[in-house]
């Protein structure tokens, strides 16, 4: 409230201090009465306007508090001034009539002070009311700022935890069907059916039905908009938004005697959490599908390598066999030194053929044993920092091909290999190591991300003690490009300085 300057407490106080001149006293009383009327007018306007914005209320509160302080100061000043003047007048005036007038003036001054005290009480009551309104407005605030929501985000505990997305979809369809049926049966709202419009009950019912439809349409639109934007960090504020919409629409329709039921609200909240968990479950399933596809690609590459190697070995086997057969035919006709040379060559080729057959047997074993492969321990200091290792598995005949693929354009530097462990059951070994260091995973939500913050000594101890006693670990990470990059940056800084 902004009062005109001539209603200022300091001016009224000044006029009261000149009470013995009569006219200033009358002027002060008139201004005080007009100020009170102005304040009463403001109170009526405030009451008629409803709750204002929280910021405006706080500003009004500050102005009122300042006025209280000024009035208190004027009160103290007026008391001090009155006491001084009373003392002076008592010393100077001995006439009974003058003393009576002085007593009347003091009584009037007391009345004015009482009025000031009453004004102070009223203003303090206004502050209490404004504080209450401000708290109510704060409760209605729904935060949508992502940065604030990320800071306030807590771990979400699933309310349904169904096994797959199909179950969520079925439940969602059922919840939405229930909502439609409630709206169709007019059970979504509590309402009065006895309205008349222009003396017609039929028109009254039509008007009431339109109002019910509009109310549910508004609520459903608010809910659909909120549910479509729900994320892991705003689910609580989304529920608050739905509840606020429910409360506001019910208040707005109180005169129409229409109220959305609590049962319908609960169905909307159930839809919110089902929709959120449904999207989460679908993402989990997509992630699992990506993992399976990646494994299938690895399997296909391994089989392709095995097939190529088989053809190469079979080709070499055919060459050696044919050559040995040819030499044996010549041996029958040879004599002397030639015969000795041919025999020596046959023995040499038979030795090579034995090695080829051994390779062929190994390849056939790898082809039949689909779990044989390599578990690799690799790092990438330039990309992930010190003491971060990826523990993965490949069935490739040449496991370094897989490591090179991982160091493609998706990371700034290539990986360094610290150990390459062959195992007849590589998936089991990989899983055992993942379990051993589960508490040290970088990503504790998505277990496809096989990175662990752990020392190489810890990994080495677990592998040697429990799985493979002869495996060798390379402790130093070369990180050649990363270290060269650091040296280049250092040189550039020195040149710049």
C-alpha positions, 0 to 999 in steps of 0.5 A: 500500500502506498499512502499519500505523503500527507498521511505519513506518520512523521507528519501526523506525529509532528502535528500531534506534538503541537497539540497546545496550538489546537489547530495542528492537533485538529489537523493531526486528528483529521489526517489520522482518521483519513489515513485509517479510512485509506487503510480500510479501503486498501483492506477491502480492495485486498480482500476483494482481489483474492490472493496476490502473487507471493512477491507482491504479498512480501512487498506489502508485508515489508511496507506494513512492517516499516509503517509499524516501526515509524508509528512506534518511533512516533509513539515514543517521540510523542510520549517523550515530547508530551512528558517534557512539555508537561514538566515545563507547563507544570513548572510555569502554570499554577492556575487551576484552569490551565492545569485542567486544560493540560489534563484534558490534553494529556487524556486526548494524547493518551487516546491518540496513543491508544489508537496508534497501538490499535493500528499497530495490532491491526497491521501485525495481524495483516502480516500474520495473514500475509505470511499464511497466504505466502506459505499457501502459495509456496505449497502450490509452486511446481518446479519445472527447472531441470537444473533444480530437479537434477539437484533434488533428484533421489533414487526412484523405487519402482511401485510395480516392478513388472517383469517385462514391458508387455505387462506394463502395457496391459496394465496401462490399457486397463487403467485408461479403460477404467478412466474412460468407463468412469467418465462414460458412467458419470462416476468420475465426478460428484455433481448436482443434477437438479439444475434448471436453465431458463426454466427447463430441466432438460437444458439444465442437464445439458448445461451441467453435462457440458460443464462436467465434460469441460472439467474432465477435459481440462483435467485429462489434458493437464495429466496427459501433458504432464505424463508425456514429459515425465523423466527420472528427475521430475516424477515427484514434481509431475505428481504435484502438478497433477494434484494441483490441477485436481485441487484448482479445478475442484475449487473453480467448479465449486459454484457449479457443484462439480467435483472430480472424485479422489478415485479418478485422481488415483487412477491418473496417479497410477497411470503416471507411475505405470507410464514412467516404469513402462518407458524405463522397462522398454529402455532396459529391454532395448539395452538388452537387445543391443547386448544380444545383438553385439554378442551375435555380431561377435559370434558371427565374426568369430565363426567367420574367422574360424571358417576362413582359417579352416579353409586355409588349413585344408588348403595347406593340408591338400598341398602337403598331402599331394606333394608327399604323394608325388614324392613317394611316387618318385621315390620308387624310381629313384636311387642313391643320393636322389633317393636319400634327398627325396626321403629327407623331403618327405619327412620334412613335409610330413612334419609340417603336415602334422603341425597343420593337422594339429592346427586343424584339430584346434580350430575344430575344437574352437568351432565346437566349443562355443564358450572358448575365448579370451577375457581381456583387461584393458585401459585407456588413461587418456579417455577414462583416467588412471585405475579404470579398467575394462574387463571384457570377453571375445571369441575371436581367433585374433582377440586384438582385433576386438581391442582395436575395434573398441579404440575406434573413433568413439574414444579419443585414444586407443586402449592398452592391453594389460592381460589377455586370458585364454579360457575354455569357458570365457563367459564364466570367467568374465562373469566371475571377474565382474561379480568380484568387482561389482562394487567398483563399477563406474556405472552401477545402473547399466551393467553392459558398461564393463568399466571398473575403478580398481587397481591392476594389482587387485585384478591380478590377485583375483585372476591368479588365485582363482582362475589362471596361475600362469597369466602375465600382466603388463602393469605399465600402460603405454598410452603413447598418443595420450602421453605425446599429446601431453608433451605437445600441450606442454611445449605449446604452453612454453612457446605461448609464455 
